[in-house]
């Protein structure tokens, strides 16, 4: 009769803690690593209540905590609960100095650095594309990473235009089958834009149904698919309470910051 090693049995059932630490270390290093140019990350969804601003907020915090230079966080979601309010940023008017910025100091005109984040919340975001081009585009080059909360965008209206402004698109969806299939249906179109942005799917488990759909979708798409577990701590801009959620956010941030390596 074979005697089972209790440690081997625990690993088989629960997974290896060592492997988990190795993954976290690798993701952490990916986020911290040097970048040859600004990484413009756009977070958007196809329907409301998908968790777009929550994901954008958690990504901003995760990246800012791991990089020495400030992260630019832009909110053109036009909502009252977007990335800007979650960061405590007040709406700001257009600024001529920022618009013609030639130095980092000029790019920061009228803005504040708080917790490693520079939040830009334009006063008027009814035209997300025009606002981004007029207020964010002139200053993104002064930051290694720029994360924009575009909110909900319609495939037949402005989804493509918003995606074209990004190097990487984080398409957020409710983790249930129907909204996931809807999101997946536009991935190829986004990736096929002339600007060729990389697409990463973030599936948020609002219904507490687990990651079965995410795992099934991941096997049939060349694009990264990352499940974000249900976590009550994320409500109203809070921090994750579950280690699984923390891991998912760090993994997602690494995939977005290192999108060119993921796509390779």
Secondary structure, DSSP 8 states (H G I E B T S, - for coil): -----HHHHHHHHH--HHHHHHHHHHHHHHHHS--SS-EEEEEEESSTTS-HHHHHHHHHHHHHTT-SS-EEEEE-S-STTSHHHHTT---B---HHHHT--SHHHHTTT--EETTEEEE-BS--SSHHHHIIIIITTTGGGSSEEEEEEEE--TTTTHHHHHTT-SEEEEEEESSHHHHHHHHHHHHHHHTSTT--EEEEEEE-TTS--SHHHHHHHTT-SS-EEEE---GGGGGG----SHHHHHHHHHHHHHHHTHHHHH-
